[in-house]
Amino acid sequence: MDTSLFFLINQGLQNAAFDLIMPFITKRSYILFAIFAVPAFFKDSKKSLFVIALCFIALALGDASGNILKHLFERPRPCQALENVRLLVGCGGSFSMPSNHAVNAFAVAATFSHFFRKTAVPMFLIAVLVALSRIYVGVHYPSDVIAGAFMGGIIAGIILILHKWSSERFKERPYTTIFFISLFALTFFRYYYIATGPLDLSPDEAHYWEWSRRLDLSYYSKGPLIAYIIAASRRLMGDTVFAVRFFAPIFLVLSSIFIYKLTKELSPSPTPLPQREGARERVACAAGLLLQITPLFATYGILMTIDSPFIFFWTLSLYLFWKAVKDSNELQVTSYKLNKKNSLLVTRYWYLLGIAIGLGLLTKYTMAFFYICALLFLIFSKEQRCWLKRKEPYFAFIVSFIVFSPVIIWNIQHDWVTLKHTAGQAHISGQSTTHGWSVVSSQWSKNFFEFLGSQIGVITPLLFFMVIYGAVKSRVTSYKLQVTSEDKSSSLVTRHSSLFLFWFWAPIIVFFTLKSFQGKVQANWAMPAYITAFIASADFFLRKDMMKKGTRILLIISLIMAFLATSISHYPEFLNLPVKMDPTSRLKGWKELGIKTKEVYNSMVSSGSKKVFIFSDKYQVSSELAFYVPDKPVTYCVNLGSRMNQYDIWGGFDKLAGFDAIFVRTDNEDFPEELKDAFDSYEKEEKFAVERKGKTLRKYFIFKCYGFKGLALQTIKSY
């Protein structure tokens, strides 16, 4: 019926006038909309500018939403799928459902006519003509434009509801309104980028996706939670990039919300004055949005690695820990006795804290730093030292240990390989070239400056120094206020809350700085420190006595630089960076490898191979092949002397004798000596390279292998 109606409009309504009018409408519809918008502008220019701004927001939201759905449905256009289509414009390279022209036209028409009711009829008439033109020119089915019109109306409704909500709320709580509107816009953009962006799965993401296909109590290098999260999304949405990354924006936005809530909770006054309420919201808004605009954290709003849920569980644990120990007078714990109501309240927070920490440990073992930071805070805070004599913190620890226990059980079954791997990564097992803390590495200065440079890079230079300076000064200023001020609640972050923030950022920064003298430290290892450092520095710089003109200018510049760096990181091609300097280059070219490998597979099958398996000598390449080769085959990884990985535990080569194989490498065009006796014969395919704008991203070397005879297991030399 859809196809019949399409041909009725595309061919049955054909006439010379429509052949001129419809292409013009489909390409220049904005001129028709402007004809009715301009008179309204002259009647009320201020209102018109505001309404036009809303229309542009509706246009952006509608266009992005349409693109997301196009990539989810992947419906070919009629000019791509049908014969005898009258095509009056370019067919276009995108998918068909829904029609973005229809989405945008109806979104703009509904938004504009809501404020200028007299324009409703002509505005919607133009929108109908735009939708009809997309069918007439041969690029969309009728159902595409109907869905687009319906979606455009929904988009306009969302914009108008948000406008009404934000207008009313902004008068009472401007910072909160800005905060939540910003979160909505940034989160929506991230989903748009994931659905339509240029990035393939990173090797780590592909490897975690492999885990999600083989759920277990734990895995070689990390806990199991990342696998279960991805498994949940892929069960709902299939094995797609969008499904793998679906929860990443959610975790980041929830982290910002809990930072916002924590920052507001850090006020010293139980009944704050109105001006203090405004100050709290201003600082909370700034701290929460810093997480969204810095490259370090914004990355994990797109990529679904272990750091995405780890940031969330660390932030959630901070909030729950503060709620559990906050203001002993309010909870009546100074005498070590609680009334029944407060006892239940406190116990609830401690148990929830234990669960949150346990889930964090199931995500990333760096979560163990939370124990250390929390203990230091309780020791050095006179008001909270009493908790060391109470049972609740120890119950929380036991609960977290129980939640974490699957990792322990799995490691007992697998000779504690995770412990060996973690020790190797930390350079304390004797596996590394530094041989532990007993020998000072000759590379200490290089490692230190690499670590310092990485921190400056992932936070951005000016913002990094302002955050560290502000966090330190916040602690110093708070201490001075405690000693000299008669008004003990004059600072937003008083001694109590300042200690809390300090002990959750300073020990982590100091530890990894010292660690860099002994061995290489990855840029994201110190990441949790910045969460409380953001809060402390935001409090320091946003206090009225600190908001001098020079400080304000530096702060604005640092935020703009961070936002620009984050924005450019999504589209680095604008800078035309060399491949080695482009951090996104390792997230490109995997899809092409999957397609090429499938072509080689088909050629082997057509030549007589009945059973063919795919493998590599790197677990990253094996994981990417598993995801990007059509039909998502089981892949294997052969260990040729590199450190142990999850594929070594899975194994499987013992069941493949007699198979043929496809072997893929990225860094060496020679066939490994260790594999020559494992096959009857092999032949090298022509070198396959992936290029972008004339630059070679990566070279792949593919070998056809025949008659697999089995492979002796390699002795693991490194973890």
ZAMARGU-4260 file (C-alpha; in steps of 0.2 Angstrom, whole numbers, plus 5000, padded with zeros to 4 digits):
<rodrens>
0) 5000/5000/5000 | 5014/5012/5004 | 5023/5008/4988 | 5007/5010/4978 | 5003/5027/4986
5) 5021/5032/4983 | 5019/5029/4964 | 5002/5037/4964 | 5010/5053/4970 | 5027/5051/4961
10) 5020/5047/4944 | 5001/5049/4945 | 5001/5067/4949 | 5015/5071/4937 | 5013/5088/4927
15) 5025/5101/4921 | 5020/5114/4935 | 5023/5101/4949 | 5040/5097/4941 | 5045/5115/4944
20) 5036/5118/4960 | 5040/5103/4970 | 5059/5103/4968 | 5059/5121/4973 | 5048/5117/4989
25) 5059/5103/4994 | 5075/5113/4992 | 5070/5131/4997 | 5055/5128/5009 | 5064/5141/5021
30) 5059/5155/5009 | 5041/5151/5011 | 5042/5150/5030 | 5051/5167/5030 | 5037/5175/5020
35) 5026/5173/5035 | 5039/5175/5049 | 5045/5192/5043 | 5028/5201/5045 | 5027/5194/5063
40) 5045/5201/5066 | 5040/5219/5062 | 5025/5218/5073 | 5034/5212/5088 | 5053/5210/5085
45) 5058/5205/5103 | 5045/5191/5104 | 5049/5186/5086 | 5068/5184/5089 | 5064/5173/5104
50) 5052/5162/5094 | 5064/5161/5080 | 5077/5155/5092 | 5065/5142/5098 | 5061/5137/5080
55) 5080/5134/5077 | 5081/5123/5093 | 5066/5113/5087 | 5074/5112/5070 | 5090/5105/5078
60) 5081/5093/5089 | 5070/5087/5075 | 5084/5085/5063 | 5095/5075/5076 | 5080/5064/5081
65) 5076/5060/5063 | 5094/5055/5060 | 5095/5044/5075 | 5079/5035/5069 | 5085/5033/5052
70) 5101/5024/5058 | 5090/5013/5069 | 5077/5008/5056 | 5090/5008/5041 | 5076/5009/5028
75) 5082/5011/5010 | 5074/5026/5001 | 5062/5022/4986 | 5075/5029/4974 | 5087/5016/4981
80) 5075/5001/4982 | 5062/5003/4968 | 5063/5003/4949 | 5055/5017/4938 | 5056/5030/4951
85) 5055/5048/4944 | 5069/5056/4953 | 5069/5075/4952 | 5083/5078/4965 | 5098/5069/4972
90) 5093/5052/4980 | 5104/5056/4995 | 5115/5044/5005 | 5105/5043/5021 | 5091/5031/5025
95) 5072/5034/5022 | 5062/5033/5039 | 5057/5046/5044 | 5058/5061/5032 | 5069/5074/5040
100) 5061/5087/5029 | 5044/5083/5036 | 5050/5082/5054 | 5059/5099/5053 | 5044/5107/5043
105) 5031/5102/5056 | 5042/5106/5071 | 5045/5123/5065 | 5027/5126/5059 | 5020/5120/5076
110) 5032/5130/5086 | 5030/5146/5077 | 5011/5146/5075 | 5009/5142/5094 | 5015/5160/5097
115) 5008/5168/5082 | 4991/5159/5080 | 4986/5169/5064 | 5000/5160/5055 | 4995/5143/5059
120) 4985/5139/5043 | 4999/5145/5031 | 5013/5137/5041 | 5005/5120/5042 | 5000/5121/5023
125) 5019/5124/5019 | 5023/5109/5030 | 5011/5098/5021 | 5018/5104/5004 | 5036/5100/5010
130) 5031/5083/5015 | 5021/5080/4999 | 5036/5086/4989 | 5048/5073/4996 | 5036/5059/4989
135) 5034/5068/4972 | 5053/5070/4969 | 5055/5052/4973 | 5066/5051/4989 | 5053/5046/5002
140) 5038/5034/5005 | 5022/5041/5011 | 5024/5033/5028 | 5041/5042/5030 | 5033/5059/5029
145) 5018/5054/5039 | 5030/5048/5053 | 5040/5064/5050 | 5025/5075/5053 | 5020/5065/5068
150) 5037/5066/5075 | 5039/5085/5071 | 5023/5088/5081 | 5030/5079/5096 | 5047/5088/5095
155) 5037/5105/5095 | 5027/5099/5110 | 5043/5095/5119 | 5050/5112/5115 | 5035/5121/5121
160) 5033/5111/5137 | 5052/5114/5141 | 5049/5132/5137 | 5035/5134/5149 | 5043/5124/5162
165) 5060/5133/5161 | 5052/5150/5160 | 5042/5148/5176 | 5057/5139/5185 | 5070/5151/5179
170) 5062/5165/5189 | 5063/5155/5205 | 5079/5145/5202 | 5089/5151/5188 | 5104/5140/5191
175) 5095/5124/5193 | 5085/5128/5177 | 5101/5131/5167 | 5109/5115/5174 | 5095/5103/5169
180) 5092/5111/5152 | 5110/5110/5148 | 5110/5092/5154 | 5096/5088/5142 | 5104/5097/5127
185) 5121/5088/5130 | 5113/5071/5133 | 5103/5072/5117 | 5118/5078/5107 | 5127/5062/5113
190) 5114/5051/5108 | 5113/5059/5091 | 5132/5058/5090 | 5132/5039/5094 | 5119/5035/5082
195) 5126/5046/5067 | 5144/5049/5072 | 5160/5043/5063 | 5167/5032/5077 | 5168/5013/5077
200) 5169/5004/5093 | 5185/5006/5102 | 5195/4990/5105 | 5190/4990/5123 | 5172/4992/5119
205) 5173/4978/5107 | 5181/4967/5120 | 5168/4971/5133 | 5155/4967/5120 | 5163/4950/5118
210) 5162/4948/5137 | 5143/4952/5136 | 5141/4937/5124 | 5150/4925/5137 | 5143/4931/5154
215) 5153/4925/5169 | 5156/4929/5187 | 5171/4939/5182 | 5185/4942/5169 | 5203/4942/5167
220) 5207/4961/5169 | 5191/4968/5175 | 5175/4964/5185 | 5159/4958/5177 | 5147/4973/5178
225) 5152/4981/5162 | 5148/4965/5153 | 5131/4964/5161 | 5127/4982/5157 | 5131/4979/5139
230) 5122/4963/5139 | 5106/4971/5145 | 5106/4985/5131 | 5111/4972/5117 | 5096/4961/5122
235) 5085/4976/5120 | 5092/4984/5105 | 5103/4971/5096 | 5121/4970/5093 | 5124/4988/5087
240) 5136/5002/5091 | 5121/5012/5098 | 5116/4997/5110 | 5134/4995/5116 | 5135/5014/5120
245) 5117/5016/5126 | 5120/5018/5144 | 5136/5029/5143 | 5126/5046/5142 | 5115/5040/5155
250) 5129/5036/5167 | 5137/5053/5164 | 5121/5063/5166 | 5117/5054/5182 | 5134/5058/5189
255) 5132/5076/5186 | 5115/5076/5195 | 5123/5067/5210 | 5137/5080/5210 | 5124/5094/5210
260) 5115/5086/5224 | 5131/5082/5234 | 5136/5100/5232 | 5120/5107/5238 | 5121/5095/5253
265) 5138/5102/5258 | 5130/5118/5264 | 5134/5120/5283 | 5117/5128/5287 | 5102/5117/5289
270) 5091/5132/5286 | 5100/5142/5273 | 5096/5160/5270 | 5089/5164/5252 | 5106/5171/5247
275) 5115/5156/5253 | 5102/5145/5243 | 5107/5155/5227 | 5126/5152/5231 | 5123/5134/5233
280) 5114/5132/5217 | 5127/5142/5208 | 5141/5131/5214 | 5131/5115/5212 | 5127/5120/5194
285) 5146/5124/5190 | 5152/5108/5198 | 5140/5097/5189 | 5142/5105/5172 | 5161/5104/5173
290) 5159/5085/5172 | 5150/5087/5156 | 5162/5099/5147 | 5180/5093/5151 | 5187/5081/5139
295) 5192/5068/5152 | 5174/5065/5158 | 5164/5070/5142 | 5173/5055/5133 | 5164/5043/5144
300) 5148/5050/5139 | 5151/5043/5122 | 5162/5028/5124 | 5155/5013/5135 | 5171/5008/5144
305) 5172/5003/5162 | 5175/5022/5166 | 5157/5026/5162 | 5149/5017/5176 | 5164/5019/5187
310) 5162/5038/5187 | 5143/5036/5192 | 5146/5023/5206 | 5160/5034/5213 | 5149/5049/5213
315) 5134/5040/5220 | 5146/5033/5234 | 5152/5051/5238 | 5134/5057/5240 | 5128/5042/5250
320) 5144/5043/5261 | 5141/5061/5265 | 5122/5058/5268 | 5127/5044/5280 | 5140/5055/5290
325) 5134/5073/5288 | 5131/5085/5302 | 5131/5074/5318 | 5121/5087/5327 | 5107/5085/5314
330) 5107/5066/5316 | 5110/5066/5335 | 5125/5055/5335 | 5137/5065/5346 | 5132/5054/5361
335) 5134/5038/5350 | 5115/5036/5352 | 5102/5038/5338 | 5083/5039/5340 | 5073/5026/5331
340) 5069/5037/5316 | 5087/5043/5313 | 5094/5026/5316 | 5084/5019/5301 | 5089/5034/5291
345) 5108/5032/5295 | 5108/5013/5293 | 5099/5014/5276 | 5113/5026/5269 | 5127/5015/5275
350) 5119/4999/5267 | 5116/5008/5251 | 5134/5015/5252 | 5140/4997/5253 | 5130/4992/5238
355) 5137/5007/5228 | 5155/5003/5232 | 5153/4985/5229 | 5146/4989/5211 | 5160/5001/5209
360) 5172/4987/5212 | 5163/4976/5200 | 5167/4989/5187 | 5184/4995/5191 | 5196/4991/5205
365) 5202/5009/5207 | 5185/5010/5217 | 5196/5003/5232 | 5203/5021/5234 | 5186/5025/5241
370) 5190/5015/5257 | 5206/5024/5259 | 5199/5041/5256 | 5184/5038/5268 | 5195/5032/5282
375) 5206/5047/5281 | 5191/5058/5281 | 5184/5049/5297 | 5201/5050/5305 | 5205/5068/5302
380) 5187/5075/5305 | 5184/5077/5324 | 5165/5078/5321 | 5165/5062/5312 | 5178/5052/5321
385) 5165/5044/5332 | 5159/5034/5317 | 5175/5023/5319 | 5167/5017/5335 | 5151/5013/5327
390) 5145/4997/5318 | 5138/5005/5302 | 5154/5008/5292 | 5160/4991/5295 | 5143/4984/5290
395) 5145/4995/5274 | 5162/4987/5271 | 5155/4969/5273 | 5140/4973/5261 | 5153/4980/5248
400) 5163/4964/5250 | 5148/4953/5247 | 5143/4962/5232 | 5161/4961/5226 | 5162/4942/5230
405) 5159/4935/5212 | 5176/4942/5207 | 5184/4933/5222 | 5176/4917/5218 | 5180/4918/5200
410) 5199/4921/5204 | 5199/4907/5216 | 5194/4896/5201 | 5207/4904/5189 | 5223/4905/5200
415) 5221/4923/5204 | 5225/4929/5187 | 5216/4946/5190 | 5228/4949/5205 | 5243/4945/5195
420) 5237/4956/5180 | 5233/4971/5192 | 5250/4969/5200 | 5259/4969/5183 | 5249/4984/5178
425) 5254/4993/5194 | 5273/4988/5191 | 5274/4979/5208 | 5274/4961/5203 | 5292/4960/5196
430) 5285/4958/5178 | 5288/4976/5173 | 5305/4984/5169 | 5305/4994/5184 | 5305/4979/5196
435) 5294/4987/5209 | 5297/5001/5221 | 5314/4994/5226 | 5323/5001/5211 | 5320/5018/5205
440) 5317/5018/5186 | 5329/5027/5174 | 5313/5033/5166 | 5306/5041/5182 | 5307/5059/5175
445) 5299/5054/5159 | 5285/5045/5167 | 5282/5060/5179 | 5281/5073/5165 | 5270/5061/5155
450) 5258/5059/5169 | 5258/5078/5172 | 5256/5082/5154 | 5242/5069/5152 | 5232/5077/5167
455) 5235/5094/5159 | 5229/5087/5142 | 5213/5078/5148 | 5207/5093/5159 | 5214/5106/5147
460) 5229/5117/5153 | 5221/5133/5160 | 5207/5123/5168 | 5218/5110/5176 | 5229/5123/5185
465) 5213/5133/5191 | 5205/5117/5197 | 5220/5112/5207 | 5223/5130/5213 | 5205/5132/5218
470) 5204/5116/5227 | 5219/5119/5237 | 5214/5137/5241 | 5197/5131/5246 | 5204/5120/5259
475) 5216/5134/5266 | 5203/5147/5266 | 5191/5136/5275 | 5204/5132/5288 | 5207/5151/5291
480) 5188/5155/5292 | 5187/5141/5305 | 5201/5150/5315 | 5197/5168/5313 | 5178/5170/5308
485) 5165/5172/5322 | 5152/5167/5309 | 5156/5148/5308 | 5144/5146/5293 | 5150/5161/5283
490) 5159/5149/5270 | 5149/5138/5258 | 5162/5124/5261 | 5166/5125/5280 | 5179/5114/5289
495) 5168/5099/5289 | 5163/5099/5271 | 5180/5105/5266 | 5189/5090/5274 | 5177/5079/5265
500) 5181/5086/5248 | 5200/5087/5252 | 5202/5069/5257 | 5193/5063/5242 | 5205/5072/5229
505) 5221/5075/5237 | 5227/5057/5242 | 5223/5051/5224 | 5232/5065/5216 | 5247/5063/5227
510) 5247/5044/5226 | 5247/5044/5207 | 5260/5058/5206 | 5272/5048/5217 | 5267/5032/5207
515) 5273/5041/5191 | 5291/5041/5198 | 5291/5022/5198 | 5281/5018/5183 | 5269/5023/5169
520) 5253/5030/5175 | 5238/5031/5163 | 5229/5047/5161 | 5212/5041/5168 | 5219/5033/5183
525) 5217/5049/5194 | 5200/5053/5187 | 5190/5051/5203 | 5200/5065/5211 | 5193/5078/5200
530) 5175/5075/5205 | 5178/5083/5222 | 5191/5095/5216 | 5178/5102/5204 | 5166/5105/5219
535) 5180/5113/5230 | 5187/5124/5216 | 5169/5130/5210 | 5165/5135/5228 | 5181/5145/5230
540) 5180/5154/5213 | 5162/5157/5214 | 5162/5166/5231 | 5158/5184/5230 | 5175/5189/5237
545) 5184/5180/5224 | 5174/5185/5209 | 5186/5199/5204 | 5187/5205/5186 | 5203/5196/5182
550) 5198/5180/5190 | 5181/5180/5181 | 5190/5182/5164 | 5202/5168/5168 | 5188/5157/5173
555) 5178/5161/5158 | 5193/5158/5146 | 5197/5141/5155 | 5179/5135/5153 | 5178/5140/5135
560) 5194/5131/5131 | 5188/5116/5139 | 5171/5116/5130 | 5180/5119/5113 | 5193/5105/5116
565) 5178/5093/5120 | 5168/5099/5105 | 5183/5098/5093 | 5187/5080/5100 | 5170/5074/5093
570) 5175/5081/5076 | 5194/5081/5075 | 5195/5081/5056 | 5192/5100/5057 | 5210/5101/5063
575) 5217/5089/5050 | 5228/5081/5063 | 5241/5068/5058 | 5235/5051/5062 | 5246/5048/5076
580) 5240/5064/5085 | 5222/5060/5082 | 5215/5051/5097 | 5200/5045/5087 | 5210/5036/5074
585) 5210/5020/5084 | 5191/5021/5083 | 5190/5021/5064 | 5193/5008/5051 | 5186/4993/5060
590) 5170/4992/5050 | 5180/4991/5034 | 5191/4977/5041 | 5175/4967/5045 | 5168/4969/5028
595) 5185/4964/5020 | 5187/4949/5031 | 5170/4943/5026 | 5175/4945/5008 | 5190/4934/5011
600) 5179/4922/5021 | 5167/4920/5006 | 5181/4918/4994 | 5188/4903/5004 | 5171/4895/5006
605) 5167/4897/4987 | 5184/4889/4984 | 5180/4873/4994 | 5183/4877/5013 | 5169/4870/5023
610) 5174/4876/5040 | 5183/4893/5043 | 5188/4901/5059 | 5195/4919/5061 | 5209/4924/5073
615) 5222/4937/5077 | 5237/4938/5088 | 5230/4953/5097 | 5214/4952/5108 | 5209/4970/5102
620) 5209/4965/5084 | 5200/4948/5088 | 5186/4958/5097 | 5184/4970/5083 | 5183/4956/5071
625) 5170/4948/5081 | 5159/4963/5081 | 5161/4970/5063 | 5162/4954/5053 | 5144/4951/5047
630) 5135/4938/5057 | 5146/4941/5072 | 5156/4925/5072 | 5166/4918/5087 | 5184/4924/5085
635) 5200/4918/5093 | 5216/4925/5098 | 5233/4916/5098 | 5246/4922/5111 | 5263/4923/5103
640) 5272/4930/5118 | 5261/4945/5123 | 5253/4946/5141 | 5239/4935/5145 | 5221/4941/5140
645) 5203/4934/5141 | 5205/4924/5125 | 5218/4914/5133 | 5206/4909/5147 | 5192/4905/5134
650) 5204/4895/5123 | 5195/4885/5110 | 5209/4880/5098 | 5209/4862/5104 | 5192/4860/5095
655) 5197/4867/5078 | 5208/4854/5071 | 5205/4851/5052 | 5197/4869/5050 | 5204/4882/5038
660) 5207/4900/5045 | 5209/4918/5042 | 5223/4926/5052 | 5223/4945/5053 | 5238/4956/5060
665) 5240/4975/5061 | 5258/4978/5065 | 5268/4964/5055 | 5266/4958/5037 | 5276/4942/5040
670) 5267/4926/5045 | 5273/4921/5063 | 5286/4907/5064 | 5276/4900/5079 | 5261/4896/5067
675) 5269/4889/5052 | 5269/4871/5058 | 5251/4873/5064 | 5244/4874/5046 | 5247/4863/5031
680) 5249/4879/5021 | 5245/4898/5020 | 5244/4912/5008 | 5245/4931/5010 | 5231/4942/5004
685) 5235/4958/4996 | 5238/4972/5010 | 5223/4980/5015 | 5223/4998/5021 | 5210/5010/5028
690) 5211/5028/5023 | 5203/5044/5027 | 5206/5060/5017 | 5221/5053/5009 | 5229/5047/5026
695) 5232/5029/5030 | 5223/5025/5047 | 5229/5007/5048 | 5236/4993/5038 | 5230/4976/5040
700) 5238/4960/5034 | 5227/4945/5031 | 5232/4927/5028 | 5222/4912/5022 | 5227/4897/5032
705) 5223/4879/5027 | 5222/4863/5037 | 5224/4868/5055 | 5234/4854/5064 | 5232/4861/5082
710) 5242/4872/5092 | 5253/4869/5108 | 5248/4880/5122 | 5260/4894/5125 | 5267/4896/5143
715) 5261/4913/5150 | 5276/4924/5153 | 5267/4940/5158 | 5250/4945/5165
</rodrens>
